[in-house]
Amino acid sequence: MNLDLFDHPDFHPHWREDLCPGAAVLRGAALADESELLRAIESIARLMPFQYRATPGGYAMSVAMTNCGELGWVTDSRGYRYQATSPESHHPWPAMPDLFRTLAMRAAREVGFNDFVPDACLINRYQPGAKMSLHQDKDEVDLAQPIVSVSLGLPAIFQFGGLERSDKTQRVNLTHGDVVVWGGAARLRYHGVLPLKAGEHPLTGQYRFNLTFRKAR
Ligand SMILES: O=C(O)CCC(=O)C(=O)O
């Protein structure tokens, strides 16, 4: 473990655990903003309700999703992709709140990705039993840009693997306020989330929310 307090005065004190070169967990880095982040998720979801999408192969996903930012990640029988509008309403996704962008940029910078400016934020909502199978994030144009992933609410077990699906995975416990960043040599590592255990979080009830920030274009 690398104990390393972040030097921005307005960034919540936290510590960093390196997972491998190019990847780290910033424990508690989103805690200072917890209420505002959750309020923003609520407002975004009022405009663009969470949807259960299907994979191109027709499997229903157990995680509900919405997006904010210039581009949103979607999946259906036409494939995985980013698009500027919601497939349901055909309206542009809600703007990315400044707080979201700032948090993602700071986290990326702390792990060495100094010019990350996300244009897409996928918001995942997990209820007990929901999971995300091992996958690589590779629908983005510039794979030199990292991924920043913020956990809020119920705890989850994040699987962080290698560059091949069959590689051994590390199990990382993610709790409310943790931020994971991966890029560089780690950018295409397989990752996923094991089925969420039931519980009650004081701020999110029976849910876990995840914000995944990417530079899609
Ligand atoms: O929920 C998480 O922590 C990870 C989400 C994820 O892997 C993704 O959206 O691609």
The ligand as a Gaussian input file, in Angstrom:
#p B3LYP/6-31G(d) Opt

LIG

0 1
 O      -19.239000      -0.505000     -11.483000
 C      -18.015000      -0.511000     -11.564000
 O      -17.289000      -0.356000     -10.584000
 C      -17.338000      -0.764000     -12.904000
 C      -18.160000      -0.337000     -14.079000
 C      -17.557000      -0.741000     -15.378000
 O      -16.694000      -1.571000     -15.432000
 C      -18.005000      -0.139000     -16.633000
 O      -18.966000       0.645000     -16.635000
 O      -17.393000      -0.452000     -17.683000

